Amino acid sequence: MSAKAEGRFHSVDVFPITRGPRRVTLRTSDGIRIEALHEPCTAHESDTAIVVAHGFTGSVDRPAVRRAAGVFARRAGVVTFSFRGHGRSGGRSTVGDREVLDLAAAVAWARSLGYGRVVTVGFSMGGSVVLRHAALYGPEEPEGPDTPDTPDTPDRSNRADGAHTDAVAAVSAPARWYYRGTAPMRRLHWVVTRPFGRLVGRYGFGTRIHHRDWDPVPLSPVESVPLIAPAPLLVVHGDRDPYFPLDHPRMLAAAGPCELWLEPGMGHAENAADDALLGRLADWLVGA
């Protein structure tokens, strides 16, 4: 599961911006069809679009995603989509690796609709994806002396394709890969790594999971944080998150410039984010 060849996106069924919702199919740079939905701001004209990256086993039509989109749409335009292997999108989930291509396609589509600012917010797995996406994709830079690559240099060859984000918020995101320190994460690893677990994922959670291991291992969330600037970064985490304890958001916050919100009483991801928090998130994204 490698994101080494992350390239330009392609889309199909893309229409001009309208006042009503528009559901489309996007094609990622590696040929996966991704379902996506655009909803204009419901309160006023907005120059900002918020692109929402859901958590593992989520989709564009899951109630928690629709609730978040409804709150965000009071402040900005909203693009939601289903990651590969989820909902009606094609392909199989790589649990955070090639999903960065899905997000890139959604961000670039949002820009094609005419928005001047496009920002991203991700939950859980989607939180790790928005961090990697922000590190790997940046605005076009002026020409200058070439900087030699090193083995740890991420592929940032996509600067001019409109897939960059202007601000990023990661909610309930892990800081590092392969974490198994909580019971929910041990169960998740069983679903992802075992053949019978993948059957449970497919038929129990509606999520089709790829059987291959990551090769090479993608840039981790904590390694991504220092590469995100100058885009503003917000890390949000609940102090009752059953998946990732508080050392994860603290590691992310210590890795580079960012704002950290530790939310008292909050659990995990979009299901645990109440409307008040979603409203604060949207205000931060629009104003960042």
Disulfide bonds with the S-S distance in Angstrom:
none
